[in-house]
Amino acid sequence: MQRSKAPPAPATANGLESAPASSLPPHLTDEKLQDSPFLELSRPFTAYEAFKFVLLIPFILPRSFLGCLALVIIAVINSLAVLGADLDQPIPSWRRAIIVCNVRCLLPVVFLCMGFHIKVKGREHLAAAHDLGAVAVFNHVSWLDAFVLVYLLQPSGVSIARNADIPVIGTAVRALQTVYIPTSKRKDANGVTDILRQRVDHPKYGKQGGYPLLVLAPEGTCSHGRCLLQFRTGAFVLGRPILPILFSYKHNHNNPAWTNLNELWQYVRIMCQWVNILEVTILPPYMPSAAELADAKLFTGSVRSLMSKKLGVPMVDQSQTDYVELVKAGIEVSWDGRRIIRKHKAD
């Protein structure tokens, strides 16, 4: 006999649909969830936003089409620029120049179509970062972060190897000489570190005609942007100078952060703002001390403290592990941004 579906949990006064307290780990209780960095409750959908929707929704499709067209053109040109090249080795400067020109010319079209105004401070520190062979790190807030980093640095990211096989897009991303991690080593921290160290120890890393700078998100996932999650040590065990890049999204009505919500609805809300403002600050390269080179956790903590101070946000104990548990528990924010809901499945 099929088991009956569990009845919905009762709603509490604070807007959560609660589960029995005994079934929840301490960090997933109603009280703790109110302060979760993965759930955005401070920017609910309002009557004013509804008014903007009426005016701006007709323009979403043409703007989205134009932005997607720009991304397709970027992908095609990048693919052509590296056609026949050995992407496991530094590519010639003329190929790299095509890629740089391509993304710098066309990514602003994407930002414009999405209504983003981006202010960048500290560009002068990029040259020093290349000379030092630094590794860039950033606080991860939104999926837009990746596009901005490509625009500013045209860096190498880190991805699972199977993503290289995606038609056109896979080759376009490979043009940035992304470091691909074999699936077999995905959960092997030492194996991943060895792969990354091979890249940053190459004599042409960060140099003209060499490999692009490597960029990593030490938090491992996104938050609402009002704190810094725990940092993983992967970027710091490499023993290189660190280029901290800070993302600060300024918002009064909708937070563009990639928190635990419906992604399509979030995209529509982003597209229905008069303007979305992002401030990017590039700090001077951080030179580790001898003690920090000998202790990756000390090095990680020093850079995290610096970024927290410059952003003006606190450091919190939550990490990517907490986010994964939140997703597994089926906890997310309602469409109007006013309630935290729990998805219940039949046994």
TORVOLO-285117 format. One line per 5 residues: number of its first residue (from 1); their letters; for each residue x, y, z of C-alpha. Coordinates in pm, 1 decimal, m for minus. Example, Ala and Ser with C-alpha at 12.3 -4.5 7.8 and 13.67 -1.06 7.14 Angstrom:
1) AS) 1230.0,m450.0,780.0 ~ 1367.0,m106.0,714.0
end
This chain:
1) MQRSK) 0.0,0.0,0.0 ~ 127.0,345.8,m89.6 ~ 203.0,562.4,208.8 ~ m1.8,876.8,242.1 ~ 161.2,1211.1,190.2
6) APPAP) 274.8,1386.4,504.4 ~ 55.4,1683.8,595.9 ~ 209.4,2028.0,544.9 ~ 394.4,2167.4,843.0 ~ 219.0,2451.0,1027.8
11) ATANG) 322.3,2808.0,960.6 ~ 481.2,2996.5,1245.8 ~ 448.3,3359.8,1342.4 ~ 783.5,3448.6,1185.2 ~ 669.9,3337.0,840.6
16) LESAP) 835.0,2995.9,824.8 ~ 656.5,2674.9,749.1 ~ 812.9,2480.6,1031.7 ~ 909.9,2119.1,1065.6 ~ 915.8,1938.6,1399.4
21) ASSLP) 1204.1,2079.7,1600.2 ~ 1333.1,1733.2,1687.9 ~ 1383.4,1650.0,1317.5 ~ 1602.5,1949.7,1245.0 ~ 1973.8,1992.8,1308.8
26) PHLTD) 2048.6,2303.7,1522.1 ~ 2153.4,2522.5,1226.8 ~ 1826.6,2452.3,1037.8 ~ 1586.8,2556.3,1313.0 ~ 1345.1,2842.8,1251.2
31) EKLQD) 1545.8,3087.3,1459.8 ~ 1874.3,3010.7,1285.1 ~ 1722.7,3026.5,936.4 ~ 1616.8,3386.6,988.8 ~ 1986.1,3480.0,990.7
36) SPFLE) 2099.3,3240.0,718.2 ~ 2336.3,3399.9,462.9 ~ 2179.9,3174.0,198.6 ~ 1825.2,3307.5,237.9 ~ 1729.1,3664.5,143.3
41) LSRPF) 1435.4,3801.5,342.5 ~ 1527.0,4169.8,356.3 ~ 1421.1,4254.6,m1.3 ~ 1061.5,4131.3,m46.0 ~ 853.1,4187.3,m357.2
46) TAYEA) 657.1,4510.8,m308.4 ~ 377.3,4704.4,m475.8 ~ 640.1,4940.0,m615.2 ~ 818.3,4647.1,m780.5 ~ 486.0,4530.9,m923.8
51) FKFVL) 446.6,4877.3,m1077.9 ~ 792.3,4848.6,m1236.6 ~ 702.7,4503.8,m1366.7 ~ 407.0,4645.0,m1556.4 ~ 634.2,4895.5,m1728.9
56) LIPFI) 944.6,4683.8,m1787.2 ~ 827.8,4326.0,m1851.9 ~ 758.2,4395.3,m2223.7 ~ 1128.9,4473.1,m2267.5 ~ 1264.4,4156.7,m2101.9
61) LPRSF) 1250.8,3935.2,m2412.0 ~ 1424.5,4174.4,m2653.8 ~ 1689.0,4265.0,m2394.1 ~ 1746.6,3898.4,m2311.8 ~ 1773.1,3812.2,m2680.8
66) LGCLA) 2032.1,4083.6,m2738.6 ~ 2233.3,3976.7,m2432.7 ~ 2224.8,3610.2,m2536.8 ~ 2326.1,3703.9,m2890.0 ~ 2629.6,3887.5,m2751.8
71) LVIIA) 2724.1,3576.8,m2549.1 ~ 2690.1,3353.1,m2855.2 ~ 2912.8,3586.3,m3058.4 ~ 3170.2,3582.0,m2776.9 ~ 3160.4,3202.2,m2774.7
76) VINSL) 3202.1,3175.4,m3151.9 ~ 3488.8,3426.0,m3172.7 ~ 3669.6,3268.1,m2876.7 ~ 3632.2,2926.9,m3037.3 ~ 3773.0,3053.2,m3366.7
81) AVLGA) 4057.7,3232.7,m3187.9 ~ 4188.8,2905.9,m3042.7 ~ 4105.6,2682.2,m3337.4 ~ 4392.3,2437.3,m3380.9 ~ 4576.0,2560.6,m3071.0
86) DLDQP) 4706.0,2332.1,m2796.4 ~ 4511.5,2465.2,m2498.4 ~ 4720.7,2261.8,m2255.3 ~ 5004.6,2503.1,m2331.1 ~ 5017.6,2885.8,m2326.0
91) IPSWR) 4856.4,3016.5,m2643.3 ~ 5031.1,3270.1,m2870.3 ~ 4988.3,3636.9,m2783.0 ~ 4790.7,3714.8,m3099.6 ~ 4527.3,3455.5,m3011.4
96) RAIIV) 4505.2,3588.2,m2657.3 ~ 4466.2,3943.7,m2792.7 ~ 4161.0,3840.5,m2997.0 ~ 4000.0,3685.0,m2688.0 ~ 4070.6,3990.3,m2470.8
101) CNVRC) 3934.4,4232.2,m2730.0 ~ 3630.9,4011.6,m2785.5 ~ 3515.8,3995.6,m2422.6 ~ 3599.6,4357.8,m2347.3 ~ 3390.9,4477.2,m2640.3
106) LLPVV) 3089.7,4246.6,m2606.2 ~ 3043.3,4178.0,m2235.0 ~ 2942.9,4542.1,m2171.6 ~ 2649.5,4474.2,m2405.5 ~ 2541.6,4192.6,m2171.8
111) FLCMG) 2572.9,4419.0,m1866.9 ~ 2374.3,4693.8,m2041.0 ~ 2096.9,4454.0,m2139.6 ~ 2065.4,4342.3,m1777.6 ~ 2057.7,4697.0,m1649.0
116) FHIKV) 2388.4,4677.4,m1461.9 ~ 2604.6,4980.5,m1394.6 ~ 2946.9,4858.9,m1281.5 ~ 3200.4,5077.7,m1102.2 ~ 3555.8,4944.8,m1076.3
121) KGREH) 3823.6,5072.5,m838.7 ~ 4185.2,4959.8,m820.5 ~ 4250.7,4858.8,m1181.1 ~ 4606.7,4981.2,m1130.6 ~ 4675.9,4674.9,m912.6
126) LAAAH) 4621.5,4430.7,m1199.9 ~ 4964.7,4490.4,m1352.5 ~ 5138.7,4413.4,m1023.3 ~ 4931.6,4096.6,m985.3 ~ 5046.6,3973.0,m1325.9
131) DLGAV) 5410.0,4058.9,m1251.1 ~ 5392.8,3868.1,m921.9 ~ 5206.9,3569.7,m1063.9 ~ 4928.9,3614.9,m809.0 ~ 4614.7,3407.8,m761.0
136) AVFNH) 4293.4,3613.6,m757.6 ~ 4021.1,3545.3,m500.6 ~ 3679.2,3706.5,m463.9 ~ 3372.6,3703.7,m241.9 ~ 3106.8,3513.0,m435.2
141) VSWLD) 2766.3,3684.0,m436.1 ~ 2599.9,3637.5,m774.4 ~ 2632.3,3440.9,m1097.4 ~ 2716.3,3777.5,m1255.8 ~ 3050.8,3772.1,m1069.8
146) AFVLV) 3197.2,3533.1,m1328.4 ~ 3107.6,3759.2,m1621.6 ~ 3262.0,4062.7,m1448.9 ~ 3581.5,3872.6,m1373.8 ~ 3609.1,3762.4,m1736.9
151) YLLQP) 3559.6,4123.7,m1845.3 ~ 3825.5,4257.0,m1606.6 ~ 4088.9,3982.4,m1609.5 ~ 4007.5,3722.6,m1876.2 ~ 4131.7,3474.4,m1613.3
156) SGVSI) 4150.9,3099.6,m1591.5 ~ 3885.3,2949.0,m1370.9 ~ 3846.3,2597.7,m1234.3 ~ 3584.7,2353.7,m1362.4 ~ 3498.5,1984.6,m1382.4
161) ARNAD) 3651.0,1820.0,m1690.6 ~ 3318.7,1715.9,m1845.8 ~ 3222.1,2082.3,m1892.8 ~ 3490.4,2112.4,m2161.1 ~ 3275.9,1896.4,m2390.2
166) IPVIG) 2979.5,2135.0,m2403.1 ~ 2942.5,2238.5,m2772.0 ~ 3073.4,2589.2,m2857.1 ~ 3048.8,2713.4,m2496.7 ~ 3295.1,2449.3,m2379.0
171) TAVRA) 3553.0,2557.9,m2635.5 ~ 3484.3,2925.2,m2565.8 ~ 3554.7,2877.5,m2196.6 ~ 3858.0,2661.9,m2273.1 ~ 3990.4,2960.5,m2467.3
176) LQTVY) 4047.3,3121.0,m2126.0 ~ 4257.4,2812.5,m2044.9 ~ 4032.5,2697.3,m1764.6 ~ 4190.3,2441.3,m1534.5 ~ 3982.4,2125.3,m1566.5
181) IPTSK) 3966.9,1882.4,m1276.9 ~ 3909.0,1515.5,m1368.5 ~ 3593.9,1378.8,m1208.0 ~ 3803.5,1112.6,m1037.1 ~ 3994.6,1382.3,m847.1
186) RKDAN) 3700.3,1611.8,m773.6 ~ 3689.9,1513.3,m404.8 ~ 4063.2,1460.1,m374.3 ~ 4193.6,1785.1,m223.1 ~ 4557.7,1689.9,m273.2
191) GVTDI) 4493.8,1588.2,m634.0 ~ 4322.3,1920.5,m711.8 ~ 4602.8,2112.6,m542.4 ~ 4863.4,1931.9,m750.2 ~ 4680.5,2025.4,m1070.9
196) LRQRV) 4653.7,2390.7,m969.6 ~ 5014.7,2403.6,m855.8 ~ 5131.8,2278.1,m1194.6 ~ 4959.8,2579.3,m1348.3 ~ 5083.4,2853.2,m1112.3
201) DHPKY) 5438.6,2713.5,m1105.4 ~ 5468.8,2730.6,m1484.0 ~ 5739.3,2986.7,m1576.8 ~ 5493.3,3170.1,m1804.5 ~ 5207.5,3189.2,m1554.6
206) GKQGG) 5064.3,3542.6,m1552.2 ~ 5316.6,3665.1,m1806.3 ~ 5272.9,3807.6,m2155.4 ~ 5227.8,3516.7,m2390.9 ~ 5173.2,3282.5,m2095.9
211) YPLLV) 4888.0,3146.3,m1889.2 ~ 4618.8,3387.4,m1757.6 ~ 4588.9,3448.9,m1385.3 ~ 4398.2,3186.3,m1190.2 ~ 4085.3,3304.3,m1006.9
216) LAPEG) 3912.5,3113.6,m725.7 ~ 3613.6,3168.9,m496.4 ~ 3736.6,3050.4,m153.9 ~ 3382.3,3052.2,m10.7 ~ 3284.8,2785.8,m261.8
221) TCSHG) 2929.1,2915.8,m300.2 ~ 2724.6,3236.6,m292.3 ~ 2572.9,3423.3,1.8 ~ 2345.9,3728.1,25.6 ~ 2657.2,3947.6,23.8
226) RCLLQ) 2627.0,4091.8,375.5 ~ 2891.8,3863.5,523.8 ~ 3189.5,3645.6,436.5 ~ 3148.2,3270.0,463.9 ~ 3430.1,3044.7,578.1
231) FRTGA) 3716.3,3026.0,328.4 ~ 3860.7,2703.2,194.5 ~ 4239.4,2692.5,176.1 ~ 4271.1,2580.6,m188.8 ~ 4386.2,2920.4,m321.8
236) FVLGR) 4631.8,2968.5,m35.5 ~ 4817.2,2636.9,m22.5 ~ 4961.4,2731.0,m362.6 ~ 5193.3,2976.1,m187.4 ~ 5140.4,3263.3,m430.3
241) PILPI) 5061.1,3630.6,m363.4 ~ 4685.2,3686.4,m349.1 ~ 4487.0,3945.5,m545.8 ~ 4166.0,4012.7,m345.3 ~ 3867.6,4128.5,m552.7
246) LFSYK) 3561.4,4258.3,m369.4 ~ 3204.5,4253.7,m502.9 ~ 2948.6,4484.8,m344.5 ~ 2598.9,4496.3,m495.7 ~ 2410.1,4813.4,m404.1
251) HNHNN) 2035.4,4754.9,m389.3 ~ 1721.9,4902.1,m234.6 ~ 1456.0,4669.9,m375.0 ~ 1602.6,4347.1,m515.5 ~ 1924.1,4176.7,m413.0
256) PAWTN) 2093.0,4018.8,m720.0 ~ 2263.5,3765.4,m492.0 ~ 2236.7,3400.5,m595.3 ~ 2073.7,3275.5,m275.5 ~ 1840.2,2979.4,m233.8
261) LNELW) 1546.6,3087.9,m448.5 ~ 1389.9,3036.4,m788.7 ~ 1658.7,3139.0,m1039.4 ~ 1417.9,3232.2,m1319.9 ~ 1210.4,3453.6,m1091.4
266) QYVRI) 1528.7,3619.0,m964.1 ~ 1636.6,3688.0,m1321.8 ~ 1301.8,3852.1,m1397.6 ~ 1330.1,4069.9,m1086.5 ~ 1680.7,4176.4,m1186.9
271) MCQWV) 1557.3,4269.7,m1534.3 ~ 1272.6,4477.2,m1388.7 ~ 1490.4,4720.8,m1192.2 ~ 1560.8,5071.6,m1319.4 ~ 1929.4,5003.6,m1259.0
276) NILEV) 2142.8,4742.3,m1081.7 ~ 2461.8,4883.3,m931.0 ~ 2774.9,4680.0,m865.9 ~ 3092.4,4817.4,m710.3 ~ 3409.3,4615.3,m770.0
281) TILPP) 3722.1,4692.3,m569.5 ~ 4056.7,4538.4,m662.2 ~ 4293.1,4548.9,m365.7 ~ 4673.7,4552.1,m391.1 ~ 4827.2,4203.7,m409.9
286) YMPSA) 4867.8,4052.6,m63.6 ~ 5220.4,3927.9,m0.1 ~ 5224.7,3639.1,247.3 ~ 5476.9,3630.6,529.4 ~ 5704.7,3333.9,591.6
291) AELAD) 5470.2,3220.1,869.1 ~ 5169.6,3238.3,635.4 ~ 5351.7,3044.0,364.9 ~ 5418.7,2773.7,622.2 ~ 5059.0,2773.4,752.4
296) AKLFT) 4784.3,2786.9,487.4 ~ 4512.7,2835.1,749.7 ~ 4691.3,3141.9,887.8 ~ 4732.9,3277.1,532.8 ~ 4365.0,3212.2,458.2
301) GSVRS) 4251.0,3382.2,777.9 ~ 4464.0,3691.1,712.5 ~ 4323.0,3747.2,363.3 ~ 3967.2,3676.4,481.1 ~ 4003.7,3930.4,762.2
306) LMSKK) 4137.1,4189.7,518.1 ~ 3850.1,4135.5,274.7 ~ 3595.2,4148.3,557.5 ~ 3734.8,4479.1,680.1 ~ 3742.8,4637.4,334.0
311) LGVPM) 3389.1,4518.2,252.6 ~ 3259.4,4629.8,590.5 ~ 3085.9,4295.8,651.2 ~ 3126.9,4037.3,930.5 ~ 3283.5,3695.1,899.7
316) VDQSQ) 3041.3,3413.1,980.3 ~ 3080.5,3046.7,1068.7 ~ 2862.4,2914.8,785.2 ~ 3022.2,2745.6,486.7 ~ 2939.1,2567.8,162.5
321) TDYVE) 2854.7,2258.4,368.5 ~ 2571.5,2447.5,539.2 ~ 2435.7,2554.3,202.7 ~ 2434.7,2196.5,74.0 ~ 2242.8,2081.7,383.1
326) LVKAG) 1992.7,2364.4,329.2 ~ 1930.1,2247.8,m27.2 ~ 1897.9,1884.2,78.9 ~ 1641.0,1987.9,340.6 ~ 1434.1,2156.3,67.6
331) IEVSW) 1446.4,2498.9,232.1 ~ 1411.2,2811.6,18.3 ~ 1251.6,3155.3,9.4 ~ 899.0,3203.3,m123.2 ~ 847.5,3387.2,m453.4
336) DGRRI) 760.3,3714.7,m277.1 ~ 1070.2,3703.1,m56.5 ~ 867.4,3719.6,265.2 ~ 863.9,3360.7,388.5 ~ 1096.8,3066.2,421.6
341) IRKHK) 932.5,2749.2,300.3 ~ 1017.8,2383.8,336.2 ~ 949.0,2144.7,52.6 ~ 813.3,1815.9,181.8 ~ 831.4,1498.7,m23.0
346) AD) 635.7,1180.8,19.2 ~ 828.6,900.8,186.1
end
